[in-house]
Amino acid sequence: MAVVRNLMLALGAASVAIAGNDDKLKSCLQYALTDSGRVAFAGDPFYQAADVNRYNLNIPVTPAAVTFPTSSQQVAAVVKCAADNGYHVQAKSGGHSYANYCLGGTDGAVVVDLKNLQQFSMDSKTWHATIGSGTLLGDVTRKLHDAGARAMSHGTCPQVGSGGHFTIGGLGPTSRQFGAALDHIVEAEVVLANSSIVRASETENQDVFWAIKGAASGFGIVTEFTVRTEPEPGTAVKYEYTLKIGSTEERASLFKQWQAYISNPKLTRKLASTLTLLEDTLIITGTFFGTEEEYEALDIGSQFPGTNGSAIVIQDWLGLVGNWAEEAALELGGGIAANFYAKSNAWTPKNLMNNETIDKLFEYIDSADKGTLIWFLLFDFQGGYTNDIPSDATAYAHRDVLLWLQSYTINLLGSVSQTQVDFLEHVNELITPDDYPYAAYPGYVDPLMPNGAEAYWGSNLPRLQQIKEQIDPQNVFRNPQSPLPATN
């Protein structure tokens, strides 16, 4: 089965745009953005490189138009132009969708690039910050620091946009202590499919608020967030333990020890940890949010015999975040576009991999044709605060997950091969529990995954479909795996 070829054909096919309405769309958008916004249409000079800016070069997507509004009112006007002329809409705040879903996922979408929406303010009484959804995470960190040494949970890649990240989950090193990024949202300004601008919170437009906290791309465009913040963490210890060129058995044994260590329910929430598996190398990295003495009392090194370990103490919060950004750049290219394919998987404390499964995983990895040397598996330790919240409290459903896997295969010379796809698919088949619903992280988009909506939103999907029917019955906001309106 030529999965990659079929994916290209499916995503390269023209979809929603009504041919006769092209001129009407152009005229409407040009009128809507006459003040200070900008719009680029397919066929314009430099349109593809400068305006579309695909993140995953393996998936070609050509939007009908890319718009650059400067206000919520302009966003609403763009949505109205698109909906009135039969086009679907997707927002882009950073460009890191693994399947280019921020560009609509198929040809013919109207893209709302939010990069101009970078307003910021801080209420020094409540320590609630107001953040424009086009603000990149690196700028969020700096602005919160400058406004009173405040912080919030989010990922480590500074080029990711807050609009998508905050509304899809937003996991990061402090999530075990403070929750995901979406758990910080207390209010949001949202443009709906009917082009109205509403405020959404626990007391106003509650269904909209619930849906955007985990599935916003299918329900509206968030233009502004109000978020709770925390005091910046103080001293932290960055640690790393590496096993190079170890045998299959040695690396499998180390993985078992790490999984047993992080699955201890009494383990402090101050500890973040990631296990990265590369060609012939296994690396355990993380951060302990505490003093060097507290870190040494954990005696982490004794948990992972045979590794080369190191630890550094960092007193400066911005320095620590910068260190995370450097690691993200090494792992994911720092936002540089490439040809790649990615998948995700999850485990709860009830269905962690047993020793036999772990052995099979490492035996397969060491014997399989991977199609490339540039591949890696990232196992991210979660739990803590994120497990405290009921699964139906927000659209983000995976509250019981203890361990997330991101798996990647990259081709720097051209399109991802079928061999590369087959390798990742088989890795995930080997380690997926048979008796538990498949769970995928909505931010790690996998366009080849069947029944994506069920995997991304689990038991919350029926409610999402009901809300979709109420606020977007014409399915204006959509990508190939977003929730559909309810049919009953």
C-alpha positions in Angstrom: 0.0 0.0 0.0 1.6 3.2 -1.2 0.6 5.2 1.9 2.8 8.2 1.2 1.8 8.5 -2.4 -1.9 8.3 -1.5 -1.5 10.9 1.2 0.1 13.3 -1.3 -2.8 12.8 -3.7 -5.4 13.2 -1.1 -4.0 16.4 0.4 -3.1 17.8 -2.9 -6.6 17.5 -4.3 -8.6 20.7 -4.5 -11.5 20.6 -2.0 -13.7 23.3 -0.7 -13.3 26.3 -2.8 -16.0 27.0 -5.3 -14.3 28.0 -8.6 -16.8 30.7 -9.5 -16.3 32.4 -6.2 -12.6 33.1 -6.5 -13.0 36.7 -7.7 -15.7 37.4 -5.1 -13.4 36.1 -2.3 -10.5 38.3 -3.5 -12.7 41.3 -3.7 -14.2 40.7 -0.2 -10.8 40.1 1.5 -9.2 43.1 -0.1 -12.0 45.3 1.1 -11.9 43.7 4.6 -8.2 44.3 5.0 -7.8 47.7 3.5 -6.8 49.4 6.8 -3.5 47.7 7.7 -4.0 44.0 7.2 -2.6 42.2 4.2 -3.7 39.3 2.1 -1.9 37.1 -0.4 -3.6 34.9 -3.0 -2.5 31.7 -4.7 -0.5 32.8 -7.8 0.9 36.0 -6.2 4.7 36.4 -6.5 6.6 34.8 -3.6 3.3 33.5 -2.3 4.4 30.0 -1.5 7.7 30.8 0.1 6.9 33.9 2.0 3.2 33.5 2.9 2.3 29.8 3.0 5.6 28.8 4.8 4.9 25.0 5.1 6.4 23.3 8.1 6.2 19.8 6.8 7.6 19.8 3.3 6.4 16.3 2.8 2.8 17.5 2.5 2.0 20.1 -0.2 -0.8 22.5 0.7 -1.9 25.5 -1.3 -4.4 27.8 0.5 -6.7 29.9 -1.6 -5.6 32.9 0.4 -3.4 33.7 3.4 -4.6 36.7 5.4 -2.7 38.8 7.9 -5.3 40.7 10.0 -4.3 43.2 12.7 -7.4 43.0 14.9 -10.1 40.7 16.0 -12.5 42.7 13.9 -10.4 42.0 10.8 -10.3 38.3 11.7 -14.1 38.3 11.9 -14.3 40.0 8.5 -12.0 37.4 6.9 -14.1 34.6 8.4 -17.3 36.2 6.9 -15.7 36.6 3.5 -14.6 32.9 3.5 -17.9 31.5 4.8 -20.1 33.6 2.5 -18.1 32.3 -0.5 -17.9 28.6 0.4 -14.3 28.4 1.7 -13.2 26.8 4.9 -10.9 28.6 7.4 -7.9 27.7 9.5 -5.9 29.9 11.8 -2.1 29.9 11.9 -0.2 31.3 14.9 3.2 29.7 14.5 3.2 27.2 11.6 4.2 24.0 13.5 1.3 21.7 12.4 2.9 18.4 11.6 0.5 17.9 8.7 0.2 21.6 7.7 -3.3 21.6 9.2 -2.8 25.3 10.1 -2.9 25.8 6.3 -6.2 24.0 6.1 -4.8 20.5 5.5 -6.0 20.5 1.9 -5.9 23.0 -1.0 -8.4 25.8 -1.0 -8.6 27.0 2.5 -8.5 30.6 3.7 -5.7 30.9 6.3 -5.8 33.5 9.0 -2.2 34.2 10.0 -2.3 35.7 13.5 1.3 37.0 13.7 0.1 40.6 14.1 -1.9 39.9 17.2 0.8 40.2 19.9 -0.9 42.4 22.4 0.1 41.9 26.1 -0.8 43.2 29.5 -0.5 42.1 33.1 -3.0 42.7 36.0 -0.6 43.0 38.9 -3.5 42.3 41.4 -4.7 39.0 40.0 -1.5 38.2 38.1 -3.6 37.3 35.1 -1.9 38.1 31.8 -3.6 39.0 28.5 -1.8 37.5 25.5 -2.5 38.0 21.8 -2.7 34.6 20.1 0.0 35.4 17.5 2.6 35.7 20.3 5.3 33.0 20.0 6.2 31.0 23.1 9.7 32.6 23.3 8.0 36.0 23.5 5.4 34.8 26.0 8.3 33.8 28.3 10.0 37.1 28.0 6.9 39.2 28.4 5.8 37.4 31.5 9.3 37.7 33.0 9.4 41.5 32.3 5.9 41.9 33.8 6.7 40.7 37.2 8.9 37.6 37.0 5.8 35.4 36.1 5.6 32.2 34.2 3.1 29.6 32.9 3.4 26.1 31.5 4.1 25.6 27.8 6.4 23.8 25.5 10.0 24.4 24.9 10.2 25.4 21.3 10.3 29.2 21.2 9.0 29.4 17.5 5.7 27.8 18.3 2.7 30.1 18.3 0.5 30.5 21.4 -2.8 30.4 19.6 -2.4 26.8 18.5 -0.3 25.6 21.4 -2.5 26.9 24.2 -5.7 25.5 22.7 -4.4 22.0 21.7 -2.9 21.1 25.1 0.4 22.8 25.6 2.5 20.4 27.6 6.0 21.3 29.0 8.5 20.8 31.7 6.4 22.5 34.4 3.1 20.8 33.5 3.4 18.3 36.3 3.4 21.2 38.8 1.1 23.7 37.1 -0.9 21.9 34.4 -0.9 22.2 30.6 -1.0 25.6 28.9 -4.7 25.3 28.3 -5.3 24.8 32.1 -4.0 28.3 32.6 -6.7 29.9 30.3 -9.4 31.7 32.4 -11.0 33.6 29.5 -10.6 34.0 25.7 -11.8 36.2 22.9 -13.1 34.0 20.1 -14.2 34.6 16.5 -17.0 32.2 15.6 -18.1 30.8 12.2 -20.9 33.4 12.0 -18.2 36.1 12.3 -19.3 37.1 15.8 -16.7 38.0 18.4 -17.5 36.6 21.8 -15.9 36.3 25.2 -15.7 32.8 26.6 -15.1 31.7 30.2 -16.5 29.4 32.9 -19.4 31.9 33.2 -19.9 33.1 29.6 -20.3 31.0 26.4 -19.3 28.0 28.4 -19.6 25.5 25.6 -17.2 27.6 23.4 -14.8 27.8 26.3 -14.9 24.1 26.9 -14.3 23.3 23.2 -11.4 25.7 22.6 -9.5 24.2 25.6 -8.3 21.2 23.5 -10.0 21.5 20.0 -10.1 25.2 19.0 -9.1 24.7 15.3 -12.5 23.1 14.6 -14.6 25.6 16.5 -13.3 29.2 16.2 -10.3 31.5 16.1 -9.0 32.6 19.5 -7.6 36.1 19.1 -6.7 36.8 22.8 -6.2 34.8 26.0 -6.4 35.7 29.6 -4.3 33.3 31.6 -3.3 32.7 35.2 0.4 32.9 35.9 2.8 31.5 38.5 5.9 33.0 40.1 8.9 32.0 38.1 10.5 28.8 39.4 13.8 29.6 41.3 16.8 27.3 41.2 16.6 24.3 38.9 18.9 21.4 38.0 19.2 20.2 34.4 20.4 16.6 34.2 21.4 14.2 31.5 22.3 10.5 31.5 23.5 8.9 28.3 24.1 5.3 27.1 25.9 5.1 23.8 26.3 2.1 21.6 24.8 -0.1 24.2 23.6 -3.6 23.3 19.9 -4.3 22.6 19.6 -5.8 26.1 21.3 -3.0 27.8 19.2 -0.3 26.3 16.0 -2.3 26.9 17.0 -2.7 30.5 17.6 1.0 31.0 14.2 1.8 29.5 12.6 -0.6 32.0 14.4 1.1 34.9 13.4 4.6 33.7 9.7 3.5 33.2 9.6 2.0 36.7 11.2 5.1 38.2 8.7 7.6 36.6 5.7 5.4 37.4 6.3 5.7 41.1 3.1 7.6 42.3 5.1 9.2 45.1 7.7 10.8 42.8 7.9 14.5 43.3 6.1 16.8 40.8 9.2 19.0 40.7 10.8 16.4 38.4 10.4 16.5 34.6 12.0 13.7 32.5 12.3 12.7 28.9 13.8 9.5 27.4 15.0 9.9 23.8 15.9 7.0 21.7 18.2 7.6 18.7 20.3 5.4 16.5 22.6 3.5 18.9 22.0 6.0 21.7 19.6 6.4 24.6 19.4 9.7 26.5 17.5 10.5 29.7 17.2 14.2 30.2 15.1 16.5 32.4 14.8 19.3 34.9 14.4 19.2 38.7 12.8 22.4 40.0 14.6 22.7 43.3 18.0 23.1 44.8 21.1 21.1 44.1 20.9 19.6 47.6 17.3 18.5 47.0 18.3 17.0 43.6 21.2 15.1 45.1 18.9 13.6 47.7 16.8 12.0 44.9 20.0 10.1 43.9 18.8 9.8 40.3 22.1 8.6 39.0 21.8 5.3 40.9 18.6 4.6 39.1 20.4 4.4 35.7 23.6 2.3 36.0 25.9 2.2 33.1 25.1 5.7 31.9 27.3 8.8 31.7 25.6 11.5 33.8 25.9 15.2 34.3 23.9 17.9 36.0 24.1 21.7 36.0 22.5 24.2 38.4 20.7 27.1 36.8 19.6 30.1 38.8 18.1 32.2 36.0 14.6 31.3 34.7 15.3 32.8 31.2 18.5 30.9 31.1 16.8 27.7 31.8 14.1 28.3 29.2 16.9 29.1 26.7 18.6 25.9 27.5 15.3 24.0 26.8 15.1 25.9 23.5 18.5 24.7 22.5 17.6 21.1 23.1 14.4 21.5 21.1 16.3 23.0 18.2 18.7 20.0 18.2 15.8 17.5 18.3 13.2 19.1 16.1 15.2 21.5 13.9 14.1 24.6 15.8 11.2 25.3 13.5 13.1 24.7 10.2 10.9 23.1 7.5 11.7 19.6 6.5 10.3 16.4 5.1 9.1 14.3 8.0 6.4 12.0 9.3 5.4 11.8 13.0 3.2 9.8 15.2 2.2 9.8 18.9 1.1 7.3 21.5 0.2 7.3 25.2 0.2 5.1 28.3 -1.5 5.5 31.6 -0.3 4.0 34.9 -2.7 1.1 34.2 -1.3 0.0 30.8 2.4 0.7 30.8 4.6 -1.5 28.6 5.5 -4.8 30.2 9.1 -6.3 29.9 8.2 -8.5 27.0 6.8 -5.6 25.0 9.9 -3.5 25.7 12.2 -6.3 24.7 10.3 -6.7 21.4 10.5 -2.9 20.8 14.3 -2.8 21.1 14.8 -6.0 19.1 12.7 -4.6 16.3 14.5 -1.2 16.4 17.9 -2.9 16.2 16.9 -5.1 13.2 14.5 -3.0 11.1 15.2 -1.1 7.9 14.4 2.4 9.0 15.0 4.1 5.6 17.0 6.9 7.3 19.5 7.5 10.0 17.5 10.6 11.2 14.7 9.2 13.4 14.0 9.4 17.1 11.5 8.4 19.7 10.8 10.8 22.5 9.1 9.4 25.6 7.8 12.4 27.7 6.9 11.9 31.4 3.7 13.7 32.3 1.1 13.0 35.1 1.0 15.2 38.2 -1.3 18.2 37.9 -2.5 17.1 34.4 -3.9 13.9 36.0 -5.7 15.8 38.7 -8.3 17.3 36.3 -11.3 15.1 35.2 -11.2 14.0 31.5 -14.5 15.8 30.7 -13.5 19.1 32.3 -12.1 20.4 29.0 -12.1 19.2 25.4 -8.6 17.9 26.0 -9.4 14.3 27.2 -6.1 12.6 28.0 -6.0 13.4 31.7 -4.9 9.9 32.8 -1.8 9.8 30.6 1.5 9.3 32.4 3.7 8.8 29.4 3.6 10.3 25.9 5.5 9.1 22.9 6.5 11.3 19.9 8.1 9.3 17.1 9.7 11.0 14.1 11.4 10.0 10.8 13.0 12.7 8.7 14.4 12.8 5.2 16.7 15.8 4.5 17.1 14.8 0.8 13.5 14.5 -0.4 10.1 13.0 0.4 9.6 10.5 3.2 9.8 7.0 1.9 7.4 4.2 2.4 10.1 2.4 4.4 10.3 5.2 6.9 6.5 5.3 7.3 6.4 1.5 7.8 9.1 1.7 10.5 7.2 4.2 12.6 3.9 2.4 12.0 5.3 -0.9 13.2 7.0 0.6 16.2 3.6 1.9 17.3 1.8 -1.3 16.5 4.3 -3.2 18.7 3.8 -1.0 21.8 0.1 -0.1 21.5 -2.1 -1.8 24.2 -4.7 -4.1 22.6 -7.3 -3.7 25.4 -7.2 0.1 25.6 -8.4 2.9 23.3 -5.7 4.4 21.2 -4.8 7.8 22.4 -3.0 10.4 20.3 -1.9 13.9 21.3 -3.9 16.5 19.2 -0.8 18.6 18.8 1.2 15.8 17.2 -0.9 15.5 14.1 -0.7 12.1 12.3 -2.6 12.5 8.9 -2.3 8.7 8.2 -4.0 7.7 11.4 -7.5 6.3 10.8 -10.3 7.7 13.1 -8.1 10.6 14.1 -10.9 12.5 15.9 -11.5 9.5 18.2 -7.9 9.2 19.1 -7.4 12.9 19.7 -10.5 13.6 21.8 -11.6 10.2 23.0 -14.7 10.2 25.1 -15.1 14.0 24.7 -15.8 13.7 20.9 -19.6 13.3 21.1 -19.9 16.6 23.1 -17.6 18.3 20.7 -19.8 17.2 17.8 -22.9 18.6 19.5 -21.2 21.9 20.1 -20.0 21.9 16.5 -23.5 21.5 15.3 -24.6 24.5 17.5 -21.9 27.0 16.6 -20.5 25.8 13.2 -23.1 23.6 11.5 -21.6 24.4 8.0 -18.2 23.2 9.2 -16.4 26.4 8.3 -13.5 25.7 10.7 -12.0 22.4 9.6 -9.1 20.2 8.7 -9.0 16.6 7.6 -9.3 15.2 11.2 -11.3 17.9 13.0 -14.7 17.0 14.7 -17.7 17.0 12.4 -21.1 18.5 13.4 -23.4 16.0 15.1 -25.8 14.3 12.7 -28.7 13.5 15.0 
